Amino acid sequence: MIPEDTELLRQLMDNMTDNIYFKDLNSKFIMMNRASAQWNGFASPEDAIGKSDFDLFTEEFAQSARKDELKIFETGQPLSSKEEHAVWADGHMRWVSSTKVPLRGTEGNIAGCIGIGRDITELKNKEAELEAATEKLRHTNEQLREINAQISEDLQMAAHLQQTFLPKNYPVFLSSENQSLLDFHYFYESDSAIGGDYCSIYQLDDHRAGLLICDAMGHGVRAALITGIIRTLSENLARKPRSAGGFLTALNQQLYPMLKNEDAFLFVTACCLIIDVRSAELTGAIAGHPVPFLIRPQQGGVSALPVEESVKGPALSINENFQYETFSLTLRPGDGVVMMTDGIFEAVNESDEEFGLSQVQETLYRHRDLPLTELFPQLIQTARDYTQNQKFGDDICMLGFKFNALADARDLET
């Protein structure tokens, strides 16, 4: 995670009712949220820095927690929803559901762990009391759902933080005459306070840019937290040279253990493109995501990128070991490429008829000569006119670029 995001992370953590904490390789706390500090008897989160479970709990509980964390450090595998009977040194006890995942540094090495604990004491007590009563057990589960709903409501205030995940500026590629070789633009609009769409642009080197667009399954808090995870993982992966297929393969391998859940089926669709201004080569990879559009104003055409079905891979977090393939084509000066999530395709009118791929393509064709800064708003307005509604029922995200000219050797030297 980049340094400027630390305060944003602190704000998000401090508005969650679950206990969240970070530990180093010695299992000493390096950060925790207010809920965790209060749960462990600290006056403030800062008082916990440098402490360990051995300073708080009985030797038996602390040894068990340390054993779990050493296994995470050794294998890189997360610990999911472990129910533990926490016993403090002063004798008081609580039940907690603990999830711990590896904390990785910028080079991908394990630097500690991230823990999320939920106090389930009330639930455990009721399970013990009502073990033989099915109806009362159902009532307990309903209470748990109400707790989760309250957590979601508390997180709504973090909506503006998600906007910081989106591109703040674009890579710059200039010719020797100081003309832009690539023009980038994106559009993002969430259906609710917090959305599950994400896009980013990376300058990979002096002649290549990488573009990533993702759509996490579902809506609201859960999907938004997934986009935060993707942002951190993708920024680390973008620092090392990879093909588009290699990028999605590595992202999938890191995302899979985090989203694997026996009680919910979580996945993320994604598309990664890499444009080389030196060769005009566009390469890409697709993980269950809509194929981007290729706009060629000079030839008067708008079509989906020519990607063979055999090259398209499944969504991320479905198959941990899937190897995503890379497709390629050569662009011409004046070409544009537009990536988007499926929200605009699935927008429906009063007759429950979708706006659909064909109308998206037709709109892009009619306005193919516009720069992306004008094309995206035009497409959104056309969809709103069709649905007669300002909201689409899903998040909307579009990301694209226009390829203006090929770089020559002098451009790269400058």
C-alpha positions in Angstrom: 0.0 0.0 0.0 1.4 3.4 -0.9 2.2 5.8 2.0 -0.5 8.4 1.2 -3.2 5.7 1.7 -2.3 5.2 5.3 -4.6 7.9 6.7 -7.4 6.7 4.4 -6.9 3.1 5.7 -7.0 4.5 9.3 -10.4 6.3 8.6 -11.9 3.2 7.1 -10.7 0.9 9.9 -11.9 3.2 12.7 -15.4 3.1 11.3 -15.7 -0.7 11.4 -17.1 -2.5 14.4 -14.9 -5.6 13.8 -11.5 -5.8 15.4 -8.8 -5.1 12.8 -5.1 -5.3 13.5 -1.7 -5.6 11.7 1.2 -7.6 13.1 4.9 -7.9 12.1 6.8 -11.2 11.8 7.4 -11.2 15.6 3.6 -11.2 16.1 3.8 -7.7 17.6 1.0 -5.2 16.8 2.0 -2.4 14.4 -1.5 -1.0 13.9 -5.1 -1.7 15.1 -8.4 0.1 14.8 -10.4 1.7 17.7 -12.7 -1.3 18.1 -9.8 -3.7 18.6 -8.1 -1.3 21.0 -11.2 -1.1 23.1 -11.8 -4.8 23.0 -8.3 -5.5 24.3 -8.4 -2.9 27.0 -6.2 -0.2 25.5 -7.0 3.5 25.9 -6.1 4.1 22.3 -4.8 2.1 19.3 -1.3 3.7 19.7 -1.0 2.0 23.1 -1.0 -1.4 21.4 2.0 -0.7 19.2 4.9 -3.1 20.1 2.7 -5.3 22.3 1.9 -9.0 21.5 -0.8 -11.5 22.6 1.6 -12.6 25.4 1.1 -9.2 27.0 -2.7 -9.6 27.0 -3.8 -13.2 27.1 -3.0 -16.4 28.9 0.1 -18.3 27.8 -2.0 -21.1 26.2 -4.1 -18.7 24.0 -1.0 -16.6 23.1 1.0 -19.7 22.1 -1.9 -20.9 19.9 -2.2 -17.6 18.1 1.6 -17.4 17.6 1.5 -21.0 16.1 -1.2 -20.0 13.6 0.7 -16.9 12.6 4.0 -18.7 12.1 2.2 -21.1 9.8 0.8 -18.2 7.8 4.3 -16.7 7.5 5.8 -20.0 6.4 3.1 -21.1 3.9 1.5 -17.8 2.8 -1.9 -19.4 3.3 -4.6 -17.5 5.2 -6.5 -18.6 8.3 -10.3 -18.2 7.8 -13.0 -17.8 10.4 -11.4 -19.8 13.2 -13.5 -19.8 16.3 -11.4 -19.2 19.4 -12.0 -18.9 23.1 -10.0 -15.9 24.1 -8.9 -15.8 27.7 -7.2 -12.6 29.0 -4.5 -12.6 31.7 -7.1 -11.2 34.3 -9.3 -14.2 33.7 -12.2 -12.7 31.6 -13.2 -14.6 28.5 -14.8 -13.9 25.1 -15.4 -16.0 21.9 -14.0 -14.6 18.7 -14.1 -15.5 15.0 -10.6 -14.8 13.6 -9.5 -14.4 10.1 -5.8 -13.8 9.3 -4.1 -13.2 5.9 -0.5 -12.6 5.0 0.7 -9.0 4.9 3.0 -8.6 1.9 5.6 -5.9 1.3 6.1 -4.0 -2.0 8.4 -6.9 -3.3 5.8 -9.5 -2.5 7.5 -10.9 0.5 5.6 -11.7 3.7 6.1 -8.9 6.2 3.5 -9.9 8.8 -0.2 -10.6 8.9 -3.6 -8.8 8.9 -6.2 -10.0 11.3 -10.0 -9.4 11.5 -11.8 -10.6 14.6 -15.5 -10.6 15.3 -16.9 -11.0 18.9 -19.2 -13.9 18.6 -19.6 -14.5 22.4 -23.3 -13.8 22.4 -23.8 -16.2 19.5 -21.8 -19.0 21.1 -23.7 -18.7 24.3 -27.1 -18.9 22.6 -25.9 -21.9 20.6 -25.1 -23.6 23.8 -28.4 -22.7 25.4 -30.6 -23.5 22.4 -28.7 -26.4 20.9 -31.9 -28.5 20.6 -34.2 -25.8 19.4 -34.1 -25.3 15.7 -36.4 -22.2 15.7 -34.3 -20.5 18.3 -31.2 -21.2 16.4 -32.8 -19.6 13.3 -33.5 -16.5 15.5 -29.8 -16.4 16.5 -28.8 -16.4 12.8 -31.2 -13.6 12.1 -29.5 -11.6 14.9 -26.2 -12.2 13.3 -27.5 -10.9 9.9 -28.8 -7.8 11.7 -25.3 -7.3 13.1 -23.8 -7.6 9.6 -26.4 -5.1 8.3 -25.3 -2.6 10.9 -21.7 -3.0 9.9 -22.6 -2.3 6.3 -24.5 0.9 7.4 -21.5 2.1 9.4 -19.3 1.7 6.3 -21.4 3.9 4.1 -19.5 7.0 5.4 -16.4 5.6 3.7 -17.9 6.1 0.2 -15.8 9.1 -0.6 -12.7 7.2 0.2 -13.3 4.8 -2.6 -13.1 7.7 -5.1 -9.4 8.0 -4.2 -8.9 4.5 -5.6 -9.6 5.7 -9.1 -6.9 7.4 -11.4 -5.8 10.8 -10.1 -3.7 11.5 -13.2 -2.7 9.8 -16.5 0.6 8.6 -17.8 2.2 11.1 -20.3 3.8 9.9 -23.5 5.1 12.8 -25.7 6.6 13.0 -29.1 9.8 14.9 -29.9 7.4 17.7 -31.0 5.8 17.7 -27.5 2.5 16.1 -28.8 0.6 13.5 -26.8 1.0 10.0 -28.2 -1.8 8.7 -26.0 -4.9 10.3 -24.6 -6.6 8.5 -21.6 -10.0 9.0 -19.9 -12.3 7.2 -17.5 -15.8 7.5 -16.2 -17.1 6.0 -13.0 -20.5 6.1 -11.3 -21.6 3.7 -8.5 -25.2 2.7 -8.2 -25.1 3.0 -4.4 -22.9 4.8 -1.9 -20.1 2.3 -2.5 -19.5 0.3 -5.7 -17.7 -2.8 -6.9 -16.2 -1.5 -10.2 -12.6 -0.4 -10.4 -10.2 0.9 -13.0 -6.6 2.0 -13.1 -3.8 3.1 -15.5 -0.1 2.4 -15.0 2.9 3.7 -16.8 4.9 0.5 -17.1 8.0 2.1 -18.8 8.9 4.9 -21.2 6.9 3.4 -24.0 4.2 1.2 -22.5 1.0 1.9 -20.5 -1.1 -0.7 -18.8 -4.9 -0.4 -18.3 -7.0 -2.5 -15.9 -10.7 -2.6 -15.4 -12.5 -4.9 -12.9 -16.1 -5.6 -11.7 -16.5 -7.4 -8.4 -19.5 -9.6 -8.0 -22.4 -7.9 -6.0 -22.8 -4.4 -4.7 -22.1 -2.3 -1.6 -19.6 -2.9 1.1 -18.4 -6.3 0.2 -17.8 -5.5 -3.4 -16.1 -2.2 -2.4 -13.7 -3.9 0.0 -12.8 -6.3 -2.8 -11.9 -3.4 -5.1 -9.6 -2.1 -2.3 -7.8 -5.4 -2.2 -7.5 -5.5 -6.0 -6.0 -2.0 -6.0 -3.3 -2.9 -3.5 -2.5 -6.2 -5.3 -2.5 -4.7 -8.8 -0.2 -1.8 -7.9 2.4 -4.2 -6.5 2.1 -6.4 -9.6 2.4 -3.5 -12.0 5.9 -2.8 -10.7 7.3 -5.9 -12.4 7.4 -6.6 -16.1 4.6 -9.0 -17.1 2.5 -9.8 -20.1 -1.2 -8.9 -19.9 -2.0 -12.6 -19.4 0.8 -13.0 -16.8 -0.6 -10.0 -14.9 -4.1 -11.5 -14.6 -2.6 -14.9 -13.8 -0.6 -13.4 -10.9 -3.6 -11.3 -9.7 -5.8 -14.4 -9.7 -3.3 -16.4 -7.7 -3.1 -13.8 -5.0 -6.8 -13.0 -5.0 -8.1 -16.6 -4.9 -7.2 -17.4 -1.3 -8.6 -14.0 -0.1 -12.0 -14.5 -1.7 -12.4 -18.2 -1.2 -15.3 -18.6 1.1 -17.4 -21.8 1.7 -20.5 -19.7 2.4 -20.4 -17.3 -0.6 -19.3 -17.5 -4.2 -17.1 -14.5 -4.9 -15.5 -13.6 -8.2 -14.2 -10.6 -10.1 -14.3 -10.0 -13.9 -11.3 -8.2 -15.3 -9.7 -7.0 -18.5 -6.0 -5.9 -18.8 -4.6 -4.1 -21.8 -1.0 -3.0 -22.6 -0.3 -0.4 -25.3 3.2 0.1 -26.7 3.7 3.5 -28.4 6.9 2.2 -29.9 5.4 -0.6 -31.9 1.7 0.3 -31.9 1.1 -3.2 -30.5 -1.9 -3.6 -28.2 -1.9 -6.8 -26.1 -4.5 -7.9 -23.6 -6.1 -10.6 -21.5 -9.7 -11.1 -20.4 -11.1 -12.8 -17.3 -14.8 -13.2 -17.8 -15.1 -9.5 -18.7 -16.9 -7.8 -21.7 -14.5 -7.5 -24.7 -13.4 -3.8 -25.2 -14.5 -1.9 -28.3 -12.1 -0.8 -31.1 -13.0 2.6 -32.6 -11.5 3.4 -36.0 -12.8 6.8 -37.1 -10.7 7.0 -40.2 -12.2 3.7 -41.4 -15.6 4.5 -40.0 -15.9 1.4 -37.9 -16.6 0.4 -34.3 -16.3 -3.2 -33.3 -15.3 -5.5 -30.5 -11.6 -6.2 -30.3 -10.9 -9.4 -32.4 -10.4 -11.8 -29.5 -10.9 -15.5 -30.1 -13.2 -17.3 -27.7 -10.4 -19.7 -26.8 -8.3 -16.8 -25.4 -11.0 -15.6 -23.0 -10.5 -16.9 -19.5 -12.9 -17.3 -16.5 -13.5 -14.6 -13.9 -10.8 -14.2 -11.2 -11.1 -16.2 -8.0 -12.8 -19.2 -9.7 -9.7 -21.3 -10.7 -6.6 -20.5 -8.6 -4.1 -22.1 -11.1 -5.7 -20.8 -14.4 -3.1 -19.5 -16.9 -4.6 -16.5 -18.8 -3.6 -16.1 -22.4 -2.5 -12.9 -24.1 -4.0 -11.6 -27.4 -2.4 -8.9 -29.6 -3.2 -6.7 -32.5 -1.6 -3.6 -34.2 -3.3 -0.2 -33.8 -3.3 2.6 -36.3 -2.9 6.3 -35.4 -6.3 7.7 -34.7 -7.6 4.4 -33.2 -9.4 4.4 -29.9 -10.1 1.6 -27.4 -12.9 1.6 -24.9 -13.2 -0.8 -21.9 -16.3 -1.0 -19.8 -18.1 -3.0 -17.1 -21.5 -4.6 -17.9 -23.6 -2.1 -16.0 -24.5 0.0 -19.0 -25.3 -3.0 -21.1 -27.8 -4.3 -18.5 -29.6 -0.9 -17.9 -33.3 -1.5 -18.6 -36.2 0.7 -19.6 -39.8 0.6 -18.3 -40.5 -2.5 -20.4 -37.6 -4.3 -18.7 -35.6 -4.3 -22.0 -31.9 -3.9 -21.8 -29.9 -1.1 -23.4 -27.7 -3.9 -24.7 -24.4 -4.3 -26.5 -25.8 -3.4 -29.9 -27.1 0.0 -28.7 -23.8 0.7 -26.9 -21.9 -0.1 -30.2 -24.3 2.0 -32.3 -23.9 5.0 -29.9 -20.1 4.7 -30.1 -20.3 4.6 -33.9 -22.5 7.7 -34.1 -20.1 9.7 -32.0 -16.8 8.0 -33.0 -15.2 11.3 -33.9 -15.6 12.7 -30.4 -12.7 12.7 -27.9 -13.2 10.3 -25.0 -13.9 13.2 -22.7 -17.1 13.9 -24.7 -17.8 10.4 -26.0 -18.3 8.9 -22.5 -20.8 11.5 -21.3 -22.7 11.1 -24.6 -23.0 7.4 -24.2 -24.2 7.8 -20.6 -26.8 10.4 -21.6 -28.1 8.1 -24.5 -28.5 5.3 -22.0 -30.4 7.5 -19.6 -32.7 8.7 -22.3 -33.4 5.0 -23.1 -34.1 4.0 -19.5 -35.7 7.3 -18.5 -33.9 7.0 -15.2 -30.8 8.7 -13.8 -29.8 5.4 -12.0 -28.9 2.3 -13.9 -29.3 -0.3 -11.2 -25.6 -1.2 -11.4 -22.2 0.4 -11.2 -20.9 2.0 -14.4 -17.2 2.2 -15.3 -15.6 3.0 -18.6 -11.9 3.3 -19.3 -10.1 4.0 -22.7 -7.5 5.7 -24.7 -6.9 7.2 -28.1 -3.7 6.3 -30.0 -2.6 9.5 -31.7 0.8 8.6 -33.2 3.7 6.2 -33.2 6.8 7.1 -31.2 10.1 7.2 -33.0 13.5 6.7 -31.5 13.9 10.4 -30.8 10.7 10.4 -28.8 11.9 7.6 -26.6 15.3 9.2 -26.0 13.6 12.4 -24.7 
